[in-house]
């Protein structure tokens, strides 16, 4: 029965490694999603800042005239 036990252990270890690989991949995808979302938030905030600056510049020009 030594061969059967070895095969069982090998199958168990392969399953364990596959599970770890799947978990690592899931974490990488979650990390990338978080990074992309953060970058989108930054771009949105920068665009909002730029629009507020332009609006304020236009208001100031109107006040000067």
Secondary structure as UniProt FT lines:
FT   HELIX           2..64
//
